[in-house]
Amino acid sequence: MRRLQGWLRVALVDLRGSARRFVILIACLALGVAAIGTVSAVRSSVEAAIERDARLILGGDLELRSQRSDVDDAVVLALEGLGQVSREVELNTQATANGKSAFLSLRAVSDAYPLVGSVVLAAGAREGSIAGLLAERNGTFGVLLSQQAALRLDVQVGEIVGIGALDVELRGIIDALPDQATAGFQLGAPALISRAALAPAGLREEGVLSQFRYKVLLAKGDFGTARTALENAFPEGDWQIRSPRQATATIARFIGVFGNFMLLVALSSMVVGGLGAANAVAAYIGERQGAIATMRSLGAKSGRILFHFMMQIALLSLIAVGMGLIIVAGATLALLPLLSGLIGIDLPPVLDVRSMLVAGAIGLVTALIFSWVPLLQARAVRPALLFRVGSSSAMEGLAWRAMLQLGFAAPLLAGFAMLFGLTLLIANDLVLVAIYFAGTLVAFALLRLAAALLRLSLIRVPAPRQRMLRQAISAIIRPGAPTTTVLVSMGMGLSLLLLIVTIQSNINNQIATEVSAEAPDFVLLDMDRSELAALEAFVAGTEQIEALTTTPMLRGVITELNGNPAPSSDDVPRDVADMFRGDTALTWSATVPPGTVIDEGEWWVENYAGDPQVSLSTEMRDALNLELGDTVTLSIAGRPLTLTIASFRAIDWRSPEFNFRMIASPGLIESAPQSYFGTIKTLPGAAPAIEAGLIADLPQLTFVPVGDALARVQSVFDGLISAIALVSGTAVIAGVLVLAGALSVGRQQREADAVVMKVLGARRAFVIQAFLIEYALLGAIAAILAGLIALFGAWSASTFLLEIGFAVQPLQLGLLAAGIILVTTATGAATTWSAMSARPADLLREEG
């Protein structure tokens, strides 16, 4: 034990004057730990909050939800027998004020709302309870608007807002709703109104986008007992019952999936940082070869050398981990309150110690894994090095036989196993983690292979006539040059950044150009025949409307497939599960709709008058194993209707055209109760005027301004990708640090090269320009390799994951490539400035 203590003391004393050389190692590891720890801690805090506040997020102990139509009075009485009940109706409508309009996701609530938690209002709201603020006062009902809607309408508390046919008073601005998180993505801005105001406003409660929610605070018993009682009392009930845990399952699943992806992006920065650690250790060991040879000549064995430098690396790694954890603590405490306002969940600023410990452990293991090869190279230094003149700092590579020995491979395998296990602790997805590790190894191997092929190609290519270019290329391919290290290190970080930027560009391009150009300006929902007639009259008298299209829509419940009872939503693939949760939408058409692609079968003739037939989407065919000639039975308005499958259609859901999974033949179905939806395409620039006209002439019409909806969708995508880009930025910063570390490995060799060139007559300007050209070439090559990997990854993600169009943005890639070359050149110049400015007399004096 005393011997180990003595060795440790010597290692620490030896480190005293060398710690500054490990700035890159400390920075890289601290960045990696900070990225992993922050993402993991924030995700864990959100998941813990969802688990803790599930009842608050739902707004009760039980929720009964019905889509499109309200439940029977008998169901309401049964709910009231279970405990206190709050009734909510959610629908979409327009609000107007000051000549402006805003699309609302309006919730009409009863006086009991909210059963759990409280609505948080901004300063300046009227005094009183929520029920009092929404109630009728002096003949005027109240409304609470979100900040977004109030800004859009340019209204203040106390001013009048038009909703439907009713003028209401704005009595408060909503800061937070206790149950907003379970509402999911909404097209309109949140708003609250009393359910008593719906009738005077002329707003129809039942509709395509309407939802009826009944939330219950159970007086006795638990959720399971209450659910069983309701299902037994109403076995044919066309509604859903959710517990707090079920209501928050979607949020938890999204947080889990997105959090895992962010963790893997953060882990990429740690991998790049590990390469930086390896470069820093290699540079340090290279410069300490003389000291190592002296220790060996004094009797130090290889184990003593390994312990000496491993303790130094371990101490420095602990310092880096500590710095990273300090960043984690600060970032977590800052981000949680900000995120709380974005997702509508209370996130107290607390630290997740488990996530921080795992992140620190990942940093330590990564540092030791990537330092292992340089440490073994240090152990292999021989005393004979003392008798060599002009030895460089470049380390000799290990022989393949040495790499196959148990002492080399076993620690590496054990380290990778520990890293895999630690990652699994915070990602909790074995398949995803395994794919990531395999993909990282493949990307690493491809970059190394590309670097090796590039070096061989440059060796075989005839030397250029231009002297400085020839000097730069020879420096890249010379023995001991850090070319491979630079390309692999920079390639890993840059490919990740380029991948994120390219995907974001394609998403924005899809929304801003392809979708926006083809999409209608307004989507009209849930019109009855009288509203359709009024709309057609409005369109006929408005020259600025380019086109109006309308489609009949029915809703029915799938009861049988081929004469057998329909499966439950839990027994079918997720793609079609929504069709078996209550009713589903369908339409009818005598002719083939525009843009329809028949994949199998044939369409019926235009004047078809035979037995009912149906055309289904190919996804229904594949998910339910259906064939031509099979039958589907629906219950429409309580009457069964059996349809024979005549064809299957391939549907492109990215198309702006509205599509139905089920299209029936004309005939019997035309007499069923139906509503209409439609689209309006206006002349360029006429959409605001048409919107104002629709609100003024048809105040009860429900329509969606597509531009606003697309903007909300794009803002969601932008927010998600910006978060990913922020985390991936740590990988790029680590890549720049790795570049500096890689170039510093050969600093002494470059000084020697500079001296030789100057002795042979080269001017200082020539030496500097040759080095700068070398760094620019390395940056250009790294940008090309990273760009190819990123383009392939972005194409795969766009085509197979996001299912959007893929397009290359040459200008964007060109600017990024130029930035990469500039950063590489500047970093290389800053790192090796001493080599550029080396004076021959100084170096020759040292060698003498």
LOMARTI-255710 format. One record per residue (C-alpha): residue in one letter; x, y, z. Coordinates in steps of 0.2 Angstrom, whole numbers, padded with zeros to 4 digits, always signed. Layout:
<rs>
AXYZ;...
</rs>
This chain:
<rs>
M+0000+0000+0000;R+0014+0012+0004;R+0022+0009-0013;L+0006+0013-0021;Q+0004+0029-0011;G+0022+0034-0016;W+0018+0030-0034;L+0003+0041-0033;R+0012+0055-0024;V+0025+0055-0038;A+0012+0055-0052;L+0003+0070-0044;V+0020+0080-0042;D+0024+0076-0060;L+0007+0083-0065;R+0010+0099-0057;G+0018+0108-0071;S+0009+0098-0085;A-0010+0101-0081;R-0011+0115-0093;R-0008+0103-0107;F-0024+0094-0103;V-0036+0109-0106;I-0043+0100-0121;L-0046+0084-0112;I-0055+0093-0097;A-0065+0104-0109;C-0071+0089-0120;L-0076+0078-0105;A-0084+0092-0096;L-0095+0096-0112;G-0100+0078-0114;V-0105+0076-0096;A-0114+0092-0097;A-0124+0087-0112;I-0128+0070-0106;G-0132+0075-0088;T-0143+0090-0093;V-0154+0080-0105;S-0155+0065-0093;A-0159+0076-0078;V-0172+0086-0087;R-0181+0071-0094;S-0181+0062-0077;S-0188+0077-0069;V-0202+0078-0082;E-0206+0060-0081;A-0206+0061-0062;A-0218+0076-0063;I-0230+0066-0074;E-0230+0052-0062;R-0232+0063-0047;D-0245+0074-0054;A-0255+0062-0066;R-0271+0066-0056;L-0268+0085-0058;I-0264+0084-0076;L-0280+0074-0080;G-0290+0086-0069;G-0298+0072-0059;D-0298+0053-0054;L-0308+0048-0070;E-0311+0055-0087;L-0325+0050-0099;R-0322+0057-0116;S-0333+0056-0131;Q-0329+0062-0149;R-0341+0072-0159;S-0357+0069-0150;D-0362+0070-0131;V-0366+0056-0120;D-0384+0052-0114;D-0391+0059-0099;A-0391+0042-0090;V-0372+0042-0092;V-0371+0059-0084;L-0382+0053-0069;A-0371+0038-0067;L-0355+0049-0067;E-0363+0061-0054;G-0367+0046-0043;L-0348+0042-0043;G-0343+0059-0036;Q-0341+0078-0041;V-0342+0080-0060;S-0335+0094-0072;R-0341+0094-0089;E-0331+0102-0104;V-0335+0104-0122;E-0320+0107-0133;L-0323+0115-0151;N-0315+0126-0163;T-0321+0143-0168;Q-0316+0161-0173;A-0314+0176-0161;T-0314+0194-0168;A-0309+0210-0161;N-0303+0227-0168;G-0305+0221-0186;K-0294+0205-0182;S-0297+0187-0180;A-0290+0172-0170;F-0293+0154-0172;L-0297+0147-0155;S-0297+0130-0147;L-0312+0134-0136;R-0317+0125-0120;A-0334+0128-0113;V-0333+0123-0095;S-0345+0120-0081;D-0345+0130-0064;A-0335+0115-0056;Y-0320+0118-0067;P-0306+0114-0062;L-0309+0100-0050;V-0290+0098-0047;G-0277+0112-0047;S-0280+0130-0053;V-0280+0141-0068;V-0266+0153-0067;L-0270+0171-0074;A-0258+0185-0079;A-0258+0201-0069;G-0273+0212-0072;A-0287+0199-0073;R-0303+0203-0065;E-0306+0197-0047;G-0316+0181-0044;S-0317+0162-0046;I-0315+0155-0063;A-0334+0151-0063;G-0337+0170-0058;L-0326+0176-0072;L-0335+0166-0085;A-0352+0169-0079;E-0365+0182-0086;R-0363+0199-0078;N-0375+0213-0084;G-0380+0203-0099;T-0362+0199-0105;F-0353+0183-0102;G-0334+0182-0099;V-0320+0174-0108;L-0302+0169-0104;L-0290+0170-0118;S-0272+0164-0120;Q-0258+0177-0122;Q-0256+0171-0140;A-0275+0175-0144;A-0275+0191-0135;L-0260+0197-0145;R-0267+0192-0161;L-0283+0201-0157;D-0274+0216-0149;V-0286+0216-0134;Q-0284+0220-0116;V-0294+0214-0101;G-0311+0223-0101;E-0313+0224-0119;I-0326+0215-0130;V-0322+0200-0141;G-0334+0192-0153;I-0336+0173-0153;G-0349+0166-0165;A-0364+0177-0164;L-0360+0183-0146;D-0350+0198-0139;V-0341+0193-0123;E-0329+0202-0111;L-0311+0197-0109;R-0309+0195-0091;G-0291+0188-0090;I-0276+0181-0099;I-0272+0163-0096;D-0254+0159-0090;A-0257+0141-0087;L-0271+0128-0087;P-0269+0113-0075;D-0275+0100-0087;Q-0268+0108-0104;A-0255+0094-0106;T-0268+0081-0109;A-0276+0091-0123;G-0262+0087-0135;F-0258+0097-0150;Q-0271+0110-0154;L-0274+0120-0170;G-0281+0135-0161;A-0276+0145-0146;P-0283+0139-0129;A-0298+0149-0122;L-0311+0146-0109;I-0329+0151-0109;S-0345+0146-0099;R-0355+0132-0106;A-0370+0142-0104;A-0363+0154-0117;L-0363+0142-0131;A-0381+0143-0135;P-0382+0162-0136;A-0366+0162-0147;G-0375+0150-0159;L-0361+0138-0158;R-0366+0120-0161;E-0358+0109-0148;E-0358+0093-0158;G-0346+0092-0173;V-0331+0084-0181;L-0318+0092-0170;S-0329+0093-0155;Q-0324+0083-0139;F-0335+0081-0123;R-0325+0077-0107;Y-0333+0073-0091;K-0320+0073-0076;V-0324+0065-0060;L-0318+0066-0042;L-0322+0050-0035;A-0331+0051-0018;K-0327+0033-0014;G-0319+0018-0022;D-0305+0018-0035;F-0304+0020-0054;G-0305+0001-0058;T-0321-0001-0048;A-0329+0015-0056;R-0324+0010-0074;T-0331-0008-0071;A-0347-0001-0065;L-0349+0011-0080;E-0345-0002-0093;N-0357-0015-0085;A-0371-0002-0085;F-0368+0004-0102;P-0360-0010-0112;E-0363-0001-0129;G-0356+0015-0124;D-0347+0024-0138;W-0335+0033-0127;Q-0318+0031-0118;I-0314+0030-0100;R-0296+0035-0094;S-0287+0035-0078;P-0274+0048-0074;R-0260+0036-0078;Q-0268+0032-0095;A-0271+0050-0099;T-0253+0055-0096;A-0247+0039-0106;T-0245+0048-0122;I-0235+0063-0114;A-0224+0050-0105;R-0221+0040-0121;F-0216+0056-0131;I-0205+0062-0117;G-0197+0045-0117;V-0194+0044-0136;F-0188+0061-0138;G-0178+0061-0122;N-0169+0045-0128;F-0165+0053-0145;M-0158+0068-0136;L-0148+0057-0125;L-0140+0048-0140;V-0136+0065-0148;A-0128+0070-0131;L-0119+0054-0131;S-0112+0058-0148;S-0104+0073-0141;M-0096+0062-0127;V-0089+0050-0141;V-0082+0065-0150;G-0075+0071-0133;G-0067+0054-0130;L-0058+0056-0146;G-0052+0073-0140;A-0046+0065-0124;A-0037+0052-0133;N-0028+0066-0143;A-0023+0075-0128;V-0016+0060-0119;A-0007+0055-0135;A+0001+0073-0136;Y+0005+0073-0118;I+0013+0055-0119;G+0023+0060-0135;E+0030+0075-0126;R+0035+0065-0110;Q+0044+0051-0120;G+0060+0057-0113;A+0054+0057-0095;I+0047+0039-0098;A+0063+0033-0105;T+0072+0040-0090;M+0060+0031-0078;R+0063+0015-0087;S+0082+0017-0086;L+0080+0019-0067;G+0071+0002-0066;A+0053+0007-0068;K+0043-0007-0075;S+0029-0006-0087;G+0016-0008-0074;R+0023+0007-0064;I+0023+0018-0080;L+0005+0013-0083;F-0001+0017-0065;H+0009+0034-0066;F+0000+0040-0081;M-0017+0032-0077;M-0018+0041-0061;Q-0015+0057-0069;I-0028+0054-0082;A-0040+0048-0069;L-0038+0064-0058;L-0040+0076-0073;S-0055+0066-0078;L-0063+0068-0061;I-0060+0087-0062;A-0068+0087-0079;V-0083+0077-0073;G-0085+0089-0058;M-0085+0104-0070;G-0097+0095-0081;L-0109+0091-0066;I-0108+0110-0061;I-0114+0114-0078;V-0128+0101-0077;A-0134+0108-0060;G-0135+0126-0067;A-0143+0121-0084;T-0156+0110-0075;L-0161+0123-0063;A-0163+0135-0077;L-0172+0124-0090;L-0185+0116-0079;P-0195+0132-0075;L-0194+0137-0093;L-0200+0120-0099;S-0214+0120-0086;G-0222+0135-0095;L-0220+0127-0112;I-0228+0110-0108;G-0240+0115-0095;I-0233+0103-0081;D-0226+0110-0064;L-0208+0106-0064;P-0200+0112-0048;P-0181+0116-0050;V-0173+0101-0042;L-0158+0091-0046;D-0159+0073-0051;V-0144+0065-0042;R-0145+0048-0051;S-0144+0056-0068;M-0129+0066-0063;L-0120+0051-0056;V-0123+0041-0071;A-0117+0055-0083;G-0102+0057-0072;A-0098+0038-0073;I-0100+0039-0092;G-0088+0053-0093;L-0075+0043-0083;V-0077+0027-0092;T-0076+0036-0109;A-0060+0045-0104;L-0052+0028-0098;I-0057+0019-0114;F-0051+0032-0126;S-0035+0034-0116;W-0031+0016-0115;V-0021+0015-0132;P-0010+0030-0128;L-0007+0023-0111;L-0001+0007-0118;Q+0010+0016-0130;A+0018+0025-0115;R+0021+0008-0107;A+0030+0002-0123;V+0043+0017-0123;R+0061+0010-0121;P+0076+0017-0112;A+0085+0017-0129;L+0075+0033-0133;L+0087+0043-0123;F+0101+0039-0135;R+0092+0045-0151;V+0095+0062-0157;G+0081+0073-0163;S+0067+0061-0158;S+0050+0068-0162;S+0035+0068-0151;A+0025+0056-0162;M+0021+0040-0154;E+0025+0023-0162;G+0009+0013-0166;L+0005-0003-0157;A+0008-0019-0168;W-0008-0029-0172;R-0001-0044-0162;A-0001-0032-0146;M-0019-0027-0150;L-0025-0045-0150;Q-0017-0049-0133;L-0029-0051-0118;G-0021-0037-0109;F-0025-0025-0123;A-0043-0031-0128;A-0050-0036-0111;P-0050-0019-0103;L-0057-0011-0119;L-0071-0024-0120;A-0075-0022-0101;G-0075-0003-0104;F-0087-0004-0118;A-0098-0016-0109;M-0099-0003-0094;L-0103+0011-0106;F-0117+0001-0114;G-0124-0003-0097;L-0123+0015-0091;T-0131+0022-0106;L-0145+0009-0104;L-0148+0015-0087;I-0153+0032-0093;A-0160+0028-0110;N-0170+0012-0104;D-0172+0005-0122;L-0161-0009-0126;V-0164-0010-0145;L-0161+0009-0147;V-0145+0009-0137;A-0139-0007-0147;I-0143+0002-0164;Y-0134+0017-0158;F-0118+0009-0153;A-0118-0002-0169;G-0121+0014-0179;T-0107+0023-0170;L-0095+0009-0173;V-0100+0008-0192;A-0098+0027-0194;F-0081+0027-0185;A-0075+0013-0196;L-0081+0022-0212;L-0073+0038-0207;R-0056+0029-0204;L-0058+0019-0220;A-0062+0035-0230;A-0046+0043-0221;A-0035+0029-0226;L-0041+0028-0244;L-0039+0047-0245;R-0021+0045-0239;L-0017+0032-0252;S-0025+0042-0266;L-0015+0057-0261;I+0001+0047-0261;R-0002+0040-0278;V-0008+0056-0286;P+0006+0065-0295;A+0013+0080-0284;P+0006+0097-0290;R+0018+0110-0297;Q+0013+0123-0285;R+0026+0122-0271;M+0015+0127-0256;L+0001+0115-0261;R+0014+0101-0264;Q+0021+0105-0246;A+0004+0105-0238;I-0001+0088-0246;S+0016+0080-0241;A+0013+0086-0223;I-0005+0078-0224;I+0002+0061-0230;R+0019+0060-0221;P+0021+0047-0207;G+0015+0052-0190;A+0003+0065-0197;P-0013+0067-0187;T-0023+0066-0203;T-0034+0051-0199;T-0037+0057-0181;V-0042+0074-0188;L-0054+0068-0201;V-0062+0055-0189;S-0064+0067-0175;M-0071+0082-0185;G-0081+0070-0196;M-0091+0063-0181;G-0096+0080-0174;L-0099+0089-0191;S-0109+0075-0198;L-0121+0076-0183;L-0123+0095-0185;L-0125+0094-0204;L-0138+0080-0202;I-0149+0091-0190;V-0147+0106-0201;T-0152+0097-0217;I-0167+0088-0209;Q-0173+0105-0202;S-0171+0113-0219;N-0181+0099-0227;I-0195+0101-0215;N-0196+0119-0217;N-0195+0117-0236;Q-0209+0105-0235;I-0221+0116-0225;A-0216+0133-0232;T-0215+0128-0251;E-0223+0111-0256;V-0237+0111-0243;S-0241+0129-0242;A-0241+0131-0261;E-0254+0117-0264;A-0264+0118-0248;P-0281+0128-0248;D-0282+0144-0238;F-0297+0138-0228;V-0304+0121-0222;L-0322+0121-0218;L-0328+0109-0206;D-0345+0100-0201;M-0357+0110-0212;D-0375+0105-0213;R-0385+0107-0229;S-0392+0124-0224;E-0374+0130-0220;L-0368+0123-0236;A-0381+0132-0246;A-0376+0149-0237;L-0358+0146-0241;E-0361+0142-0259;A-0371+0159-0260;F-0356+0168-0251;V-0344+0160-0264;A-0354+0165-0279;G-0354+0183-0273;T-0336+0184-0270;E-0324+0186-0284;Q-0308+0184-0274;I-0312+0165-0271;E-0303+0155-0284;A-0311+0138-0280;L-0323+0129-0267;T-0323+0111-0265;T-0335+0101-0254;T-0336+0083-0249;P-0350+0073-0239;M-0344+0065-0224;L-0352+0051-0213;R-0347+0043-0197;G-0350+0025-0193;V-0344+0011-0181;I-0335-0004-0189;T-0344-0019-0181;E-0339-0033-0192;L-0325-0039-0204;N-0330-0053-0215;G-0345-0057-0203;N-0334-0058-0188;P-0334-0046-0174;A-0322-0031-0177;P-0306-0032-0166;S-0303-0019-0152;S-0291-0005-0155;D-0278-0014-0144;D-0277-0029-0156;V-0273-0020-0172;P-0258-0010-0178;R-0256+0008-0172;D-0259+0015-0190;V-0277+0010-0190;A-0281+0008-0171;D-0290+0025-0171;M-0303+0017-0183;F-0308+0005-0169;R-0310+0018-0155;G-0328+0023-0157;D-0334+0029-0174;T-0323+0032-0190;A-0325+0044-0204;L-0330+0039-0222;T-0337+0047-0238;W-0345+0042-0254;S-0341+0046-0272;A-0348+0040-0289;T-0332+0045-0298;V-0313+0042-0294;P-0307+0057-0284;P-0293+0067-0291;G-0276+0061-0287;T-0282+0043-0282;V-0270+0029-0286;I-0279+0012-0287;D-0267-0001-0280;E-0278-0016-0282;G-0295-0019-0289;E-0306-0007-0299;W-0318+0008-0296;W-0336+0006-0299;V-0345+0014-0314;E-0351+0031-0312;N-0370+0027-0312;Y-0367+0011-0301;A-0383+0005-0293;G-0379-0012-0286;D-0375-0019-0269;P-0364-0007-0258;Q-0346-0007-0261;V-0331+0001-0253;S-0313+0006-0258;L-0301+0005-0243;S-0283+0012-0241;T-0269+0000-0243;E-0264+0002-0225;M-0280-0005-0220;R-0277-0020-0231;D-0260-0023-0224;A-0265-0021-0206;L-0281-0031-0206;N-0276-0044-0219;L-0290-0040-0231;E-0293-0045-0249;L-0304-0040-0263;G-0322-0047-0260;D-0321-0046-0241;T-0334-0037-0232;V-0334-0023-0219;T-0350-0020-0209;L-0353-0002-0201;S-0366+0004-0190;I-0372+0021-0197;A-0385+0030-0186;G-0389+0014-0178;R-0392+0004-0194;P-0380-0009-0200;L-0373-0007-0218;T-0362-0021-0226;L-0350-0016-0240;T-0340-0027-0251;I-0322-0022-0254;A-0320-0017-0273;S-0302-0009-0273;F-0288-0003-0262;R-0280+0014-0264;A-0263+0020-0260;I-0264+0036-0250;D-0251+0049-0249;W-0254+0058-0233;R-0242+0071-0237;S-0253+0077-0251;P-0264+0093-0247;E-0279+0084-0254;F-0291+0077-0241;N-0291+0058-0241;F-0302+0045-0232;R-0297+0027-0228;M-0315+0022-0233;I-0325+0028-0249;A-0341+0020-0252;S-0351+0018-0268;P-0366+0029-0271;G-0384+0022-0267;L-0390+0017-0250;I-0376+0027-0241;E-0382+0044-0248;S-0398+0043-0237;A-0388+0042-0221;P-0386+0057-0210;Q-0371+0066-0216;S-0362+0083-0215;Y-0350+0092-0227;F-0333+0098-0226;G-0324+0109-0239;T-0309+0119-0244;I-0308+0137-0251;K-0293+0143-0262;T-0292+0161-0264;L-0283+0173-0275;P-0265+0178-0269;G-0266+0190-0255;A-0285+0189-0253;A-0285+0177-0238;P-0287+0190-0224;A-0302+0198-0233;I-0310+0182-0236;E-0308+0177-0218;A-0316+0193-0212;G-0330+0190-0224;L-0334+0172-0218;I-0334+0178-0200;A-0346+0193-0203;D-0358+0184-0215;L-0357+0166-0208;P-0352+0168-0189;Q-0357+0150-0185;L-0347+0142-0198;T-0332+0132-0192;F-0317+0134-0202;V-0298+0133-0200;P-0286+0146-0208;V-0273+0134-0215;G-0259+0147-0214;D-0261+0148-0195;A-0262+0129-0193;L-0246+0127-0204;A-0237+0140-0194;R-0241+0131-0178;V-0235+0114-0185;Q-0219+0122-0191;S-0216+0131-0174;V-0218+0114-0165;F-0205+0106-0177;D-0194+0121-0176;G-0194+0120-0157;L-0190+0101-0157;I-0176+0102-0169;S-0169+0118-0161;A-0167+0108-0145;I-0159+0094-0154;A-0147+0106-0163;L-0143+0114-0146;V-0137+0098-0139;S-0128+0092-0155;G-0119+0109-0155;T-0109+0102-0140;A-0103+0088-0152;V-0097+0102-0164;I-0088+0112-0150;A-0080+0096-0145;G-0075+0092-0163;V-0066+0109-0163;L-0057+0105-0147;V-0053+0088-0154;L-0046+0097-0169;A-0035+0107-0158;G-0029+0092-0149;A-0026+0082-0164;L-0015+0096-0172;S-0006+0098-0155;V+0000+0080-0156;G+0012+0084-0170;R+0017+0101-0163;Q+0035+0097-0160;Q+0036+0088-0177;R+0029+0104-0186;E+0042+0114-0177;A+0056+0103-0184;D+0048+0104-0201;A+0048+0123-0200;V+0066+0124-0195;V+0071+0112-0209;M+0062+0123-0222;K+0069+0139-0215;V+0087+0132-0215;L+0084+0127-0233;G+0080+0145-0237;A+0061+0146-0235;R+0054+0163-0228;R+0043+0164-0213;A+0028+0169-0224;F+0030+0153-0235;V+0030+0142-0219;I+0014+0150-0213;Q+0005+0149-0229;A+0010+0131-0231;F+0003+0126-0214;L-0013+0136-0217;I-0016+0127-0234;E-0013+0111-0225;Y-0026+0115-0212;A-0038+0122-0226;L-0036+0105-0235;L-0040+0095-0219;G-0056+0106-0216;A-0062+0104-0234;I-0059+0085-0234;A-0068+0084-0217;A-0082+0094-0223;I-0084+0083-0238;L-0084+0067-0228;A-0096+0074-0215;G-0107+0081-0229;L-0109+0064-0237;I-0113+0055-0221;A-0126+0069-0216;L-0134+0069-0233;F-0137+0050-0233;G-0143+0051-0215;A-0155+0065-0219;W-0161+0057-0234;S-0165+0041-0224;A-0174+0051-0210;S-0184+0061-0222;T-0189+0046-0233;F-0192+0033-0221;L-0195+0041-0204;L-0203+0058-0207;E-0210+0053-0225;I-0207+0071-0232;G-0198+0076-0248;F-0179+0077-0248;A-0170+0091-0256;V-0152+0096-0256;Q-0149+0115-0251;P-0132+0118-0260;L-0131+0136-0253;Q-0133+0131-0236;L-0121+0116-0237;G-0108+0128-0246;L-0109+0141-0232;L-0107+0127-0219;A-0092+0120-0228;A-0084+0137-0229;G-0087+0139-0211;I-0079+0122-0207;I-0064+0126-0218;L-0062+0143-0209;V-0064+0136-0192;T-0052+0122-0196;T-0039+0134-0203;A-0040+0146-0188;T-0040+0132-0175;G-0025+0125-0183;A-0016+0141-0184;A-0019+0145-0166;T-0014+0128-0160;T+0003+0127-0170;W+0007+0146-0170;S+0024+0141-0161;A+0028+0129-0175;M+0025+0142-0188;S+0036+0155-0179;A+0050+0143-0173;R+0067+0150-0174;P+0080+0138-0181;A+0093+0143-0168;D+0082+0139-0153;L+0078+0122-0159;L+0095+0117-0164;R+0102+0124-0148;E+0089+0112-0139;E+0095+0097-0149;G+0113+0101-0146;
</rs>
